[in-house]
Amino acid sequence: MKLAIMARNVALFSAICQCFKADDATCGQFDDPAALTRAISIDRYDAILIDANLEEDELLPLLARLSTDFARRAALIVIGVPHDCPRIDQLFAAGADNVVLAPVDPRELMLRVHLTLRRFQPVQNVDADDHLEYGLYQLDRSTCTVRIGSDAIRLTSREFAIAWLLFSRPGEYISRRQIAGAVWSSSEDIVGRSLEQHIYKLRKKLELNGPHGVQLRTMYAHGYRIELAGEVMTEMPEPIPASTTARQPAVSTDNASRRIAAIANAPRRRVRAGHAVADVFASPGTQHAEIHPADSPAACNAAPWPDPAAASVADCSTSSPKVKCVRWPVATFPSRTRCVN
């Protein structure tokens, strides 16, 4: 195991070396980001451990630069991070693969480093299958590149890890917890917002909204999955049967005649509304309005509509001279007044 340690604190560097002494690890100390970058371009390291106490303008740019160096990619672990979720999320978004909280526990440090290296091992194994195809998408794990036809799109290591996980299991929902554990080696609570940002960038960069025949679908409490654009229709709710909708199927002339006869012979119930009494036909089993032909008994016995000419116009006590009140005869619509302009 070969480790590059970016730490100006000599005591921290010595403690890290002591932790991995049993692994016969070779540790190199760097106190300048430029020196670390030059060393990585010349030699290959299994993991890069970075002290979280670096200046803000050094730490985040260094993580961003190292995470996009695909040819010399190594596991990036930040050591001594305060237990602050926004800060942890910021480090993950910048490119860190894992973090070790402060105060540094040697057991936790060894566990985090080994877990991260275990996740990176399949990527560095030259005998492994580094290519994956699904639809028009071709994923190359050796360069973290996704090809869509003739277009090549380079992703960050974490974006590519998420894409590889989703494309390797098409049609299957991958939960947020599974992605957080596989890509960050951490819990969903810690990487929640960072995971959402990576999914958003992945959807945008790879155009996973269907224009190339593949889309990234999200389902609450299930997670994310890759599917062909046409497969979304397979899980759409079944159509409601026509018998349960308000629209009734067309009936034949004989059926219409029988319904008219049933209405004509149906008992009447009287409904009192104010001073007016109207006859209402009780149609058995009918819960909606009926439309009767003009020559049907229901239409012939229906009460006439009020004559608009019988309406009287009266002035109302209102501040606006443009408002008038139309009062219909009491016999027709009792105690009802409508104001119009």
C-alpha positions as CSV (number, residue, x, y, z in Angstrom):
1,M,0.0,0.0,0.0
2,K,1.3,3.4,-1.0
3,L,-0.1,6.5,0.7
4,A,0.4,10.2,0.0
5,I,-0.3,12.3,3.1
6,M,-1.0,16.0,2.7
7,A,-0.3,17.3,6.2
8,R,1.9,20.0,7.7
9,N,1.4,18.6,11.2
10,V,4.3,16.2,11.8
11,A,2.5,14.5,14.7
12,L,-0.4,13.7,12.5
13,F,1.8,12.3,9.8
14,S,3.6,10.1,12.4
15,A,0.3,8.8,13.8
16,I,-0.9,7.9,10.3
17,C,2.3,6.0,9.5
18,Q,2.0,4.1,12.8
19,C,-1.6,3.1,12.0
20,F,-0.6,1.4,8.7
21,K,2.7,0.0,9.9
22,A,1.2,-3.5,10.0
23,D,0.2,-3.2,6.3
24,D,3.8,-2.4,5.2
25,A,2.5,0.9,3.9
26,T,4.8,3.4,2.2
27,C,3.9,6.9,3.4
28,G,5.0,10.1,1.7
29,Q,4.5,13.5,3.4
30,F,3.7,16.7,1.4
31,D,3.2,20.1,2.8
32,D,2.3,21.9,-0.4
33,P,-0.5,21.1,-2.9
34,A,1.7,21.8,-5.8
35,A,4.3,19.3,-4.6
36,L,1.6,16.7,-4.1
37,T,0.2,17.3,-7.6
38,R,3.7,16.8,-9.1
39,A,4.3,13.6,-7.2
40,I,1.0,12.1,-8.3
41,S,1.8,12.9,-11.9
42,I,5.0,10.9,-11.6
43,D,4.1,8.1,-9.3
44,R,0.9,6.1,-8.5
45,Y,-0.6,6.1,-5.0
46,D,-3.3,3.9,-3.6
47,A,-4.8,6.6,-1.5
48,I,-4.3,10.3,-0.7
49,L,-4.9,11.4,2.9
50,I,-5.5,15.2,3.4
51,D,-5.5,17.1,6.6
52,A,-8.8,18.9,7.1
53,N,-7.0,21.8,8.8
54,L,-5.7,23.1,5.5
55,E,-6.7,26.6,4.4
56,E,-10.1,26.8,2.7
57,D,-8.6,28.1,-0.5
58,E,-6.2,25.1,-0.6
59,L,-8.4,22.2,0.5
60,L,-11.4,22.5,-1.8
61,P,-9.5,23.3,-5.0
62,L,-7.1,20.5,-4.3
63,L,-9.9,18.0,-3.9
64,A,-11.6,19.2,-7.1
65,R,-8.3,18.9,-9.0
66,L,-7.4,15.4,-7.7
67,S,-10.9,14.0,-8.2
68,T,-10.9,14.9,-11.9
69,D,-7.4,13.5,-12.6
70,F,-8.7,10.3,-14.2
71,A,-5.3,8.9,-15.4
72,R,-3.8,9.1,-11.8
73,R,-7.0,8.6,-9.8
74,A,-6.5,7.6,-6.2
75,A,-8.8,7.4,-3.2
76,L,-9.2,10.8,-1.5
77,I,-9.8,10.8,2.3
78,V,-10.0,13.9,4.4
79,I,-8.8,13.5,8.0
80,G,-9.9,15.4,11.1
81,V,-13.2,16.8,9.8
82,P,-15.5,18.4,12.4
83,H,-18.8,16.7,13.0
84,D,-20.7,19.3,10.9
85,C,-23.0,18.0,8.2
86,P,-22.9,21.1,5.9
87,R,-19.1,20.9,6.0
88,I,-19.0,17.2,5.3
89,D,-21.4,17.6,2.5
90,Q,-19.2,20.4,1.0
91,L,-16.2,18.1,1.1
92,F,-18.0,15.3,-0.6
93,A,-19.3,17.7,-3.3
94,A,-15.7,18.9,-3.9
95,G,-14.5,15.3,-4.6
96,A,-13.7,13.6,-1.3
97,D,-14.3,9.9,-1.3
98,N,-14.4,9.5,2.5
99,V,-13.9,11.5,5.7
100,V,-12.6,10.7,9.1
101,L,-14.1,12.8,11.9
102,A,-12.2,14.6,14.6
103,P,-10.7,13.7,17.0
104,V,-9.0,11.1,14.8
105,D,-9.5,7.5,16.1
106,P,-6.8,5.2,14.7
107,R,-9.4,2.3,14.4
108,E,-11.8,4.5,12.4
109,L,-8.9,5.8,10.2
110,M,-7.9,2.3,9.3
111,L,-11.4,1.2,8.7
112,R,-12.2,4.2,6.4
113,V,-9.1,3.8,4.4
114,H,-9.5,0.0,3.8
115,L,-13.2,0.4,2.9
116,T,-12.4,3.1,0.4
117,L,-9.5,1.1,-1.1
118,R,-11.8,-1.9,-1.4
119,R,-14.3,0.2,-3.4
120,F,-11.5,1.4,-5.7
121,Q,-10.0,-2.0,-6.2
122,P,-12.4,-3.2,-8.9
123,V,-11.7,0.0,-10.9
124,Q,-8.0,-0.6,-10.8
125,N,-8.2,-4.3,-11.7
126,V,-7.1,-4.6,-15.3
127,D,-8.7,-8.1,-15.6
128,A,-12.1,-6.8,-14.7
129,D,-14.7,-5.8,-17.3
130,D,-14.3,-2.1,-17.7
131,H,-17.0,-1.6,-20.4
132,L,-20.7,-1.5,-20.1
133,E,-23.3,-0.8,-22.8
134,Y,-27.0,0.0,-22.5
135,G,-28.9,1.4,-25.4
136,L,-26.8,4.1,-27.0
137,Y,-24.8,4.6,-23.8
138,Q,-21.3,3.1,-23.5
139,L,-19.5,3.3,-20.1
140,D,-15.7,3.0,-19.9
141,R,-14.6,2.5,-16.3
142,S,-10.9,2.9,-17.0
143,T,-11.3,6.6,-18.0
144,C,-14.7,7.4,-16.3
145,T,-16.1,8.3,-19.7
146,V,-19.6,7.8,-21.0
147,R,-20.1,7.7,-24.8
148,I,-23.5,8.5,-26.3
149,G,-23.1,7.6,-30.0
150,S,-20.1,9.6,-31.1
151,D,-20.1,12.1,-28.2
152,A,-17.7,11.4,-25.2
153,I,-18.7,12.8,-21.8
154,R,-16.2,12.7,-18.9
155,L,-17.6,12.5,-15.4
156,T,-16.1,12.9,-12.0
157,S,-15.2,9.7,-10.3
158,R,-18.3,9.8,-8.0
159,E,-20.6,10.7,-10.8
160,F,-19.3,7.8,-12.8
161,A,-19.5,5.4,-9.9
162,I,-23.2,6.3,-9.5
163,A,-23.8,5.9,-13.3
164,W,-22.0,2.6,-13.3
165,L,-24.1,1.3,-10.4
166,L,-27.4,2.4,-12.1
167,F,-26.5,1.2,-15.6
168,S,-25.2,-2.2,-14.4
169,R,-28.7,-2.9,-13.0
170,P,-31.2,-1.5,-15.5
171,G,-34.8,-1.7,-14.6
172,E,-34.0,-2.2,-10.9
173,Y,-34.5,0.5,-8.3
174,I,-31.3,1.4,-6.4
175,S,-32.1,2.9,-3.0
176,R,-30.4,6.0,-1.7
177,R,-28.9,3.9,1.1
178,Q,-27.3,1.5,-1.4
179,I,-25.8,4.4,-3.4
180,A,-24.5,6.1,-0.3
181,G,-22.9,2.9,1.0
182,A,-21.4,1.9,-2.4
183,V,-20.1,5.3,-3.5
184,W,-19.4,7.2,-0.3
185,S,-19.0,4.3,2.2
186,S,-21.2,6.3,4.4
187,S,-24.8,6.6,5.5
188,E,-27.6,8.3,3.6
189,D,-28.0,11.0,6.3
190,I,-24.5,12.3,5.8
191,V,-24.4,12.4,2.0
192,G,-28.1,13.2,1.4
193,R,-27.9,16.6,-0.3
194,S,-24.6,15.7,-2.0
195,L,-26.3,12.6,-3.5
196,E,-29.1,14.7,-4.8
197,Q,-26.7,17.1,-6.4
198,H,-24.8,14.3,-8.1
199,I,-28.0,12.8,-9.4
200,Y,-29.0,16.2,-10.8
201,K,-25.7,16.7,-12.6
202,L,-25.7,13.1,-13.9
203,R,-29.2,13.6,-15.3
204,K,-28.1,16.8,-17.0
205,K,-24.8,15.7,-18.4
206,L,-26.0,12.4,-19.8
207,E,-29.4,13.8,-20.9
208,L,-31.2,11.1,-19.0
209,N,-34.7,12.5,-19.8
210,G,-35.3,10.3,-22.8
211,P,-33.9,12.0,-25.9
212,H,-31.4,9.1,-26.4
213,G,-33.9,6.4,-25.5
214,V,-32.8,6.0,-21.9
215,Q,-34.1,7.9,-18.8
216,L,-33.3,8.1,-15.1
217,R,-36.5,7.6,-13.1
218,T,-37.0,8.5,-9.4
219,M,-39.6,7.0,-7.2
220,Y,-40.2,8.1,-3.6
221,A,-39.1,5.5,-1.0
222,H,-37.6,3.3,-3.8
223,G,-34.7,5.2,-5.2
224,Y,-33.4,5.6,-8.7
225,R,-33.4,3.4,-11.8
226,I,-32.3,3.4,-15.4
227,E,-34.8,2.3,-18.0
228,L,-35.7,2.6,-21.6
229,A,-37.8,5.6,-22.4
230,G,-40.8,3.4,-23.5
231,E,-40.8,1.3,-20.4
232,V,-42.3,4.0,-18.2
233,M,-45.7,3.1,-19.6
234,T,-45.5,-0.4,-18.1
235,E,-46.0,0.9,-14.6
236,M,-48.7,3.5,-15.3
237,P,-52.0,2.9,-13.4
238,E,-54.6,0.8,-15.2
239,P,-57.4,2.8,-16.9
240,I,-60.6,3.1,-14.9
241,P,-63.3,0.9,-16.3
242,A,-65.9,2.7,-18.3
243,S,-68.7,1.5,-16.0
244,T,-67.2,3.5,-13.1
245,T,-67.0,6.8,-15.0
246,A,-69.7,9.5,-15.2
247,R,-70.0,9.1,-19.0
248,Q,-72.5,6.4,-19.8
249,P,-72.2,4.2,-23.0
250,A,-74.7,4.9,-25.8
251,V,-77.9,2.9,-25.5
252,S,-80.1,1.6,-28.3
253,T,-83.4,3.1,-29.3
254,D,-85.3,0.2,-27.6
255,N,-83.5,0.8,-24.4
256,A,-84.2,4.5,-24.5
257,S,-87.9,3.8,-25.1
258,R,-88.0,1.4,-22.1
259,R,-86.3,4.0,-19.9
260,I,-88.8,6.7,-20.9
261,A,-91.7,4.4,-20.1
262,A,-90.2,3.6,-16.7
263,I,-89.8,7.3,-15.9
264,A,-93.4,8.0,-17.0
265,N,-94.7,5.3,-14.6
266,A,-92.3,6.2,-11.8
267,P,-93.8,7.6,-8.5
268,R,-93.5,11.3,-7.9
269,R,-92.2,12.9,-4.9
270,R,-92.9,16.5,-4.0
271,V,-90.1,18.9,-3.0
272,R,-90.9,22.2,-1.3
273,A,-88.5,25.1,-2.1
274,G,-89.6,28.3,-0.4
275,H,-93.2,29.0,-1.7
276,A,-92.8,27.0,-4.9
277,V,-93.6,23.3,-5.2
278,A,-92.0,21.3,-8.0
279,D,-92.6,17.8,-9.2
280,V,-89.5,15.6,-9.4
281,F,-89.5,12.2,-11.0
282,A,-87.7,9.6,-8.9
283,S,-85.9,7.4,-11.4
284,P,-84.9,4.2,-9.7
285,G,-81.2,3.5,-9.5
286,T,-80.4,6.8,-11.2
287,Q,-77.9,9.2,-9.5
288,H,-77.4,11.7,-12.3
289,A,-79.4,14.2,-14.3
290,E,-81.7,12.8,-17.0
291,I,-82.2,14.4,-20.5
292,H,-85.7,13.7,-21.8
293,P,-87.0,14.0,-25.3
294,A,-89.3,16.9,-26.0
295,D,-92.4,14.6,-26.4
296,S,-91.7,12.6,-23.3
297,P,-94.1,12.7,-20.3
298,A,-91.4,14.2,-18.2
299,A,-90.8,17.1,-20.6
300,C,-94.6,17.6,-21.0
301,N,-95.2,17.8,-17.3
302,A,-92.2,19.9,-16.5
303,A,-92.8,23.4,-14.9
304,P,-92.2,26.3,-17.4
305,W,-89.2,28.5,-17.1
306,P,-89.8,32.0,-15.7
307,D,-90.4,34.8,-18.3
308,P,-87.5,37.2,-18.2
309,A,-89.8,40.0,-19.3
310,A,-91.6,39.6,-16.0
311,A,-88.6,40.7,-14.1
312,S,-88.8,44.1,-12.5
313,V,-85.9,46.5,-12.2
314,A,-85.6,48.4,-8.9
315,D,-83.0,50.8,-7.6
316,C,-80.8,49.6,-4.8
317,S,-79.3,51.7,-2.0
318,T,-75.8,51.5,-3.1
319,S,-73.0,54.0,-3.5
320,S,-72.4,53.0,-7.1
321,P,-74.8,54.6,-9.6
322,K,-74.0,51.9,-12.2
323,V,-75.4,49.0,-10.0
324,K,-79.1,48.0,-10.4
325,C,-81.0,45.2,-8.7
326,V,-83.1,42.8,-10.7
327,R,-85.9,41.3,-8.5
328,W,-87.7,38.3,-9.8
329,P,-91.4,37.7,-8.9
330,V,-91.8,36.1,-5.5
331,A,-93.8,33.3,-7.0
332,T,-90.9,32.2,-9.2
333,F,-87.8,32.7,-7.0
334,P,-88.9,33.9,-3.6
335,S,-86.6,36.2,-1.6
336,R,-83.8,36.3,-4.1
337,T,-82.3,39.5,-5.5
338,R,-79.5,39.6,-8.1
339,C,-77.3,42.7,-8.6
340,V,-75.9,43.4,-12.0
341,N,-74.0,46.2,-13.6
